[in-house]
Amino acid sequence: MIFEARETPYNNRTGIVAEGLKLLGLTEPKSGVFAKTGIDVSPNMVTIPAHAINTPTVLYNGTSMQPNMQQLWHPGGHMFFGGTNTQPSTDSQATPESGRFSGHILVLYSQNQEATLARECATELMKTLNKHGVNIYDEEGNYVDFGRADRRNFWLASHIHVQMINIHPQSCANTMRKTINSQTPRPSLVMYKNPTKGVEYADQFAKFKKLLDTELGIHSICISSQDVYKAKITKDKQNRPKSRLPQYLSNVALKANIKLGYVNHSLELAQNEKSILYDGQGRLDTLILGADVNHPQGASSDLAPSIAAVVGGVDDTFGRFLGSVRYQEAKTEIIAELGDMVKDRLNDWYDQNGRVPSNILYYRDGVGESQYQQIRAREIPQIREAYRHFCEEKAEKIETMPEKVNITAVVVTKRHHTRFYSDTRGNENCPVGTCVESGVTHPCYFDFFLQSHKAVAGTAKPSYYFVLENDMNFTPKVLQDFTYALCFTYVRVCLPVSYVPPVYYADRLCDRARSYIKGMKVTPPGKFNLERPKKKKKDESQLSWETRFASWRTAQKEWRQKDHWTGTFDGKSGNRAGPWHPRLNNTMFWM
C-alpha cells in the first residue's frame, strides 16, 4: 500500500492513461454506449491553466529569508522570532523580545545504560535553544551567559535531572506521577525518552501526555531513542560517519520554543493582504480561526464521542494559536458548541490586543460538499452570535466597538482524488505554490486548488479550498496568496505544509484530546429511534416511548452542558478551554 502511494508523478500519469482508461473500457473508439451517444473520450489528460504563487518572506529575529524548498526541518542558523508583539507596530521587521527559560528539566528514560545519553540530549537541547535565541535565567531572575563555559556548565549540571523509570503499561502512569512529584523544585519541563515511536509504546506516550497535560500542568517533550541513535550514527555523501544530532535537536527546539509560549518564525505580508487583514492604523484587525471534528475510528464504540476543536490566532506573527475543545455526540460533523469556543478565542485575542477584531477568517476542515449548506446554516450563525455576546460583555471596557463582524468562511478539503501533473517537469511534481482556479473548479463559486508543499515522496496532492462566505471581500488572488503564505508558518518545521496551519493545529488538538479519553467511558447518550411505535407492542407502549424519549432529551441537554473535564487545579475549578490544566492555556502545548 505504501509502495503504491509513493508512485512518482510520471508512473501515476502513465498508469492512468495506459491502464486506467483501458480498465474503464474507454480506449475503444466509437464502441458500445459511446457510439450511440456520440461521445468521444480523449486518451489524453485535460490541460488546464495554472499559476504559481510567489514564495513569501519568512521572518526570524533580526533576519528574513525566502525558503528554497529544500527539506529543511530545522531553523539552521536562524534565531527564533521570539516573543509576541504586545504593542502594535507597522514595521514588519521590528525585533520582538527574545524567548526565555528558567527552571529545572527532568529527563525520564526506561532502558538500562541510557542515563548518559538522556543527559546529553537534554544538555544539547538547552544549548540549541540558546543558540536559536532563547535566553536562560536562574531562579533569582539573573541572566545565565551560555557564552561562558563555566556558567553554562554549572547551570546545566545543576538544572538537568535524569531518572530511570519502569514503563510497564499497567503502572507507568503512577510511576511517572511519583517520580515527577518527588522532584524539588518542581520541573518546568519534562522530557520523556521513549524507546521507539512504534505502536508498542503508543500507550506509554499517551499516558505520559495525559498526566503532564491534564493533571500536573507541566510542559513536556517526547523523543525516541531510535531517532536519537539514527541521528548520531549516520553518514555523509562520501560514506563518512557524521552526526546529525544537532539538526535533530534543532527540530526538537522548535517544539520546545512554542511550548514556552514563544514564536518560531513569522511572515512579511504584502500590502494588498494587509489592506484586508489590518485596520487603518496598521494593526491586525482579524481573528484567524481553524476548526476540525475528530470521529471515533476502528474498534471505538459507536457511542464514543466525536471531538471538536477550534484554534485561534492571537497576534500579527501568525505563529501562535491557542485552542479550545469540546466533546459532542458521536459521528456528528456540525460543531454543536462552536459559539462557546469562538468566545474563548475572542477572549484570548482581546487579552493580547486590548480590542475586538472587526474580521474573522474561518478555515473549516473535514466537511464534504453535501455539508456546505449546514455549515452556512448552523456554524456561521454561531460565530456571529458568539461575537455579538462577546462585544456586549466588553462594551464597558472598549470605547470604540466594531459595528459588525465580517466573516470569511473557507472549507479546506484534503480527501479528494484530484491530481495535477506538470507538462514541463517530466517526472517531478508541480512546483510548490501551484494554484488552479479554473478548468476543474466550480464555474460559479469561489474555490481553488493549492499545492503548498513539496512532497517528500510520490505524487503531491493539492488541498481544495471552497469559500462559503466572504464578508471580508477577499479577491481570489489575495486569499490564495495569504493562504499560501500561512502554510509557511507551521510551527514544527521551517517549510510550507500541505494545507493551511490553523486547521492542521485543530486536527492535532483533536488527536490530543482523543488520547485523554482512551480506555475511558466518556460517552454521550446513545442515538434514539425518533419514530413512534405504530401499534402497541408487548414491550413498547406510547407511554413508555414518550417517557424514554423525555429521558433521552434530558440526558442530551445535561451532557452538552456538562464540563466533562471538570476538576480541581491548584484549588480552582475546572478549565473552560478544554480537558487540560489551565497553566497550559496560553501555549501550543499539543504541538
N, C-alpha and C positions, 0 to 999 in steps of 0.2 A: 504493500500500500504506500509506504513512504517512498519507495523507489519510483512508483508511477507518478506520485505527486511531484517528484523532483525532475520531471522531464523538462528538457530545455525548450525554449520557445520554438526553435526550428523543428524539433521532433514532434512537439504538440501540434504545430501548424500542419506539418506534413501528414501526421496521422489523421487529423480531421478531414483534410482534403482527399487523401488517398483511400483511407479506410472508412471514415465516418459516413461519407456520402454513399459509399457502396453498401454499407450495412443498412442504411435507411432506404435503399432502393432508388436513389436519386441520380445514379450515374448513367442510366439508360435513357437516351433522349427520346422524347415523344412516346413514352411507353405507358401502358396502364391508364390510371386515372388522369395522369398529366396530359396524355394525348387527347383525352376527351374534353378537358377543361381549357386547353390552350395555354397551360402554364409551362414556362421554361425555367429550369433551375440551373443557375450558373455554377460551373465547377470551381470557380474562384471565390476567395473571400471578398466580402464587400469592402470597398475602400471608402474611408470616412475622413473628414477633416479633423485635425487636432492641433493644439498649440502647446508650447512649453512655457511654463510659468517661471519667472526669474527666481533664482535662489535668494532668499532673504539674508540679511546680515545678522549674525548671531553675536550677542554682546556678552563679554565676560567682564571681570573687574579691571577696568583700565585698558582693555583690549577688545578688538572685534575681529570677526573672520567670516568668510563665506565658505561653508563646508565644501570639500571637494568630493564628497560621496564615497570616499574610501570607508572600509568597515572599521570605523574608529569608535570603540565602545567606551572610551575613557577621555578625559579632558586634555590629555597631553600636558603641555607646559602652561596651560592657561590657569588663571586664578578664578575660583568660583565668583559668580556675580555678587554674592554676599547677602546682606540683609535686605529686607524690602524697604522701598522708599515710602516713608510715612508722610513726607511733605511733597506736594505736587511740584513737578519740575517739567519745563518744556525742553530741557536738554536731555536727549536720549542717551548721551554719553556720560551723564552725571555719575560719579563714582559713589556707590552706596556704602554703608557701613559693612565692614568685614564680619564674617561669621565668627563665633567664639564658642569655646568649650571649656567647661570647668567641672570637675568631679572625678569620680573613680570609674574604672572599667573592670567588669567581671567577665572572664572568659570561661565558658563551660565546655568541656570535652569529654568523650566517653571511651576512648581507646587508650590502652597502655602505651607508654613511651611516646606520647604526643604532647607532653607538657611544654617541652622546649619549642616545638612548632607552634603551639597555641599562643604562647607568649610572643613569639616572633611575629605572628600575624597581627596581633593587637598593637605591638610596638611599631611595626611598619605602617599600619593603618593610621596611627596618630601622626607619624611623621609625614605621611602622604596628605592627610587633611591639612596639616600646617603648610606643606608645600603649595597646596592649592588655595591658601589664603585664610584658613580657619585659625584664629589666634587662640592660644592656650592660656588659661588663668588658673591660679591656685585658689584654695578655699577662701583666702582673705581678699580675693579680687586683684591680686598682683599678676601682672603680665609675665609669662614664662618665656624667655627668649630661647627658642629652639635653635637659634644660630650658635649658641654657646653650648658646647658638648657637655660641660659639667652640669649646667642647669637642666638641659634636656634629659640627660641620663638619670639624674636624680628624680625628676618628676615621673619619668616612665617607670622607674623601678618601684616608686612608692605609690603609684596610682593605678597600676595594672595588676590584677589579681587573677590567678589561674586555679581552677578547681576541677578535678575529675568527678564525674557523676555516673550513676547507673541509669541507663536509659531503657530499662525493661518497660514494655508498653503499659503494663498494669500499674507501675509505680513511678514512672519518670516524672509525672506532674508533681507528685508530692515531694520527690527528691529535689527537683528544681526549686520548688517553693521553699523548702527548708534551707537549701544552700544559699539562695538569694537573701532570704530574711535574716540569715545569720551574719551577713556582711555588715561591718561597721567601719566607715559610714556606708549609708545606702548607695549602691552604684547608680550612676547617671546613665550608663549604657551597659547592656548585657549582650555579649557575643556568644552565640552557640555554634559550636563546630560539629556539624552533623557528619557522619562517615561518608555518605553519598547523598545525592539528590533523588535516589531511586525510590520507588513506591514502598519498599520495605521499611523506609524510615519516614514516610509521609505522616504517620500518626504522631511520631515524636515531634516533628516540626509543628504540626497543628496544635498540639498540647503546649508546646513552648510559647507559641504566639498568643494563644488564648490566655495563658497565665500572665504573660507580661502585659498584654493589651487590656484585658478585662478586669484583672484583679489587682495587679501591682502598679500598673500605670507607669512602666519604665520602657524607654525606647530600646529596641532590640535589633540585632543584625544576625542573620544566619548565613554561614558559609559552609562549604563542604570540603572535607579532607581530600576528596577525589579531585576537585577543581584546584586546590592549592598544590597538590603534588604534580598535577598536569602542568600548572603554570611554572613550577620550579624546575621541572625536568622536561625541557623542550629543546628544539634545535633550530638553528637559523637555516638560511637557504644553502649554506655550504656544509650543512650537516654537523655543525659545531654546537656543543652544549651552550644553551643560552636560557637564562631565567626570565620568564615573563611575569613574575610575581609583582613587580612594580606596576605594570599595566593592569593586572587583575585587581590589585588593591586600589588603583585609581578609580576603577569602576565601582568598587565597593564604597569608596569615599563619596561618590555621587549620592548613593543611597543614605549614607550616614549624614551628609550635609542637609538633606531635605528633612530628615528626622529631627535634626536640631532646630528646624524651623527656618532655614535659610534657602536661598535660591541658587541653583547651579548655573543657569545661563538665561539670557533674556533676548528680546528682539528689538531691532530698529525698524519701525513701521514706516511705510510710505505715507506721503501726505494725504493721498486720497483715502487711505484706510483710517487715518487719524480724524479726517473730517466727519466720519460717521461714528467712530467709537469714542471720540473725545468731545468735550464741551468747548465753548468759545474761549475759555481761559486756559486751554491746553491741558486740562485734567481728564483722566479717564472717566467716562460717564456711562460705562457699560458693564453690567454683570454678565459674565460668561458662565453658562451652566452646561453640565453634561449629565445625562441620566441613562440608566440601564436597569433592566429587571433580569434577575437570575432565577431559573426554574429548577426544581429538583430533577435530577437525572438518574439514569441507571436503576440501581437497586433501591433508590429512595422511595418511600411510601408516597402514594398519591396525595396523602394528607400532609406531607412535609410542606412547609410554607415556601412560597416564592419570596425573593428578597429584592427590594427596590433600593437603589442608591442614587443620590444626587450630589454632585460636587459643584463647587462654585469658586471662581477666581476672586481674589481679594485686592489685587493691585495691578499696576501697569507693567509689571515684569512678565506677566503671563506664565510665570514659573512656580506659582504657589496656589494650590487649590485645596479647600477644606471640604469635608464631606458629612453627609447625613445618611442614615439607613433606616428602613422600616421593613418589618415582615408583613406579608399580606397573603391572601388566600391563594392556595396552590394553583399553578398554571394560569394565573391571571396576569395579563400583559399590561393593562392600563394601570398606572400608578395610583393607588387609592388615596394615599396621604401625601401627594405631591405638594399641596399647598403648605403643609407644615414644614416640609423640608426646604421649600423655597424661602420661607420666612427665616429659617436657620441661616441660609446662605446670604440673604439680605442683611441679616444682623451682623454677620462677620464682615461683610463688605462695608457696612456702616461703621463698625468699630475701627476699621483700618483707615477709612477715608473721611469720617465725620459728616457724611451727607448721604443722600439716597440717589442711586443711579436713575437716569431717565430711560435707559435702554436695557433690555435683556436679550442676549443671544443664546438660544436654547438648542443645544445639539442633543438629539434623542436617538439612542441606539436600539436595535433589536426588534423593530416592528416591520411587518410586511405591508404591501400596498393595500391589502384589504382592511388594514387598521388605521390608515391615514386619517379617515374621517373621524374615527374615535379619538385620535389624538387631538384633532381640532375641537371636537365637541366636549371632551372630558378633561384633557390635561391643560391645554392653553387657558381655558377659563379659570382653572385652579390657580395658575400663575398670576393672572390678573387680580383675582380675589385676594390672594396672599399679599400681593403688592399693595392693594388698597388698605387692607388691615394694618400692614406694617407702617404705611405712611400715617395712618390715623394714630398709631401708638407713638410715633416720633414727632407728631405735629407741634408739640410744645417746645421741642428742643431744636427744631430747624426753622429758620426764618423763611427761606425760600424753598418750597416744595414743588417738584415737577407736577405739571398739570395732569399728566397721564403717563403710562409706561408704554414704550414702543417695543413690541416683541417681534423678533425674527426667530422662527422655529424651523429647524433643519433636521430631517431624518437621515441618519447615517446607516447604510446597509453594507455589510461585509459578505454576507452569504448569498452569492448570486453566481451565475455561470458565464458572465461576460468577460472576455479576454481580448486584449489588443496585441497585435504583432506588428513590429516595425517593418516598413517596406525598404528600409535603407541600412539596417544594422545587422543583417544576417541572423546569426544565432544568439543575438543579445536581446534583452528586454527593451521595451520602450524607455527613453530617457526618464530619469526621475523628474517629476514635475509635469508629466504629460497630462493634459486635460482635454476631455472630449465633451462637447456641449451640443452636438448635433449629430444627425445620422442615425444614432441608436438611442437617442434620448426622446423625451416626450415632445411632440410638436407644439404644445401649448403651454405647458407648465415650466417652472424654473427648476432645472435639475442638471446635473453634470456628473461625469466620472472623473476621478482624480487618482493617478498613481503617484503617491507622495513618497514612496520608499524605494530603496534598492533591494531587490530580492537576494537573499543570501544564496539560495539555490533554486533551480526550477523556474517556472514561469510566474511573473509577478501578476497579482490580482489587484485591480484598482478598487477603490471604495466608491460607492454610489451615494450621492447627496441629493436629496429632494426637499425643496423649500415649501413648507406648508403655509407659512405666514411671513410677511416681510414688511412690518411696520417701520423698520429702520431704513427702508428704501435702499438696500444694497443693490448695486448693479452686479451683473454676473461676474465681471472682472474683479471687482473689489472683494466680493465674497470668496471667489476662488483663490485670489491672491492671499487673503488673510487666513483662510482655512489651511492653505499650503504652508504659510509661514508658521502657524500654530504647531504644525506637525514637527517642527524643528525644536520645540520647547519641551519635548518629553523628558522627564526628569531623570530617567535611569540610563540614558545613553546620550551621545552627542551627535546623533544623526537623525534624520526625519523618520517617523514611523508611518505605518501603512494607513492609519486613519486618525482623525483629529483627537489629540490627547485628552480633552475633557471626558469623552465617552470611554476612552481607554482607562482613565482613572476610576470612573464609576464602575466599570466592569471588574476591575481588580478589587475595589471596595466590596462589591457583592460577593466575590470569592472569599475575601477575608471574613465577612460576616457569616457566610455559609460554614466556614471551618469552625466557628464558635459553637454552632449547634450540632456538630457532627456527633451522632450517637445519642442525642437528647430528644425528648419528646416535646418539641416546641411546635405544636400544630394548631392551625385554625380549626373551627368547626367544619365538619365534612360537608360535602355537597348535599343538597336536599332536593328530592323529587317534588317540583312545584305543582305537578298535575294532581288535582283532587281525584280520589277514587271514584270511578263511575258507578260502582254499585257496592253495596255493603258486603264486606268480607268478614270472615270469622275473626280475623285479627286486625282489621282496618276499618273503623267506622269514621264517619265525617268528624265526629267529636274528637276522636283520638288523633286524626290527621291535623286538625286545627290546633290542638294542644301541642303536638310535636313541632308544628310549623312556628308557633309563637315562641317556643323554647329555642328553636334554631335561630330565629331572628334576634332574640335577646343575646344569645351566645355570640352571634356575629358582631353585634354592636359592642359588647363588652370586650371581645377580642381585639377589635380595631382600636379601641380607646386605650387599651392596656399597654403600659410600657413593659415589654417582655424582659427588658434588661434592668428593671427597677432594682436597685440595690443601694448599699451604703458605701460611699467612698470618702474616707477620711472624716467620717461623722456627718457627711452631707448626703442628701437624697440622690436618686439615680440621675444618669446623664441623659439629657434630652436628645442630643445629636445621634447617638447610636449605642450599641452594646459594648462600649469600651470605656475605660477610665477617663474622667474629664480632663486629666492632665495632658492627654494626647490630643485634645480637640483642636489645638492651633497648629498642628503639624500634619504632614502627609505620612503618618506612621505606617500606613498599609502599603506603601511603595518600597 
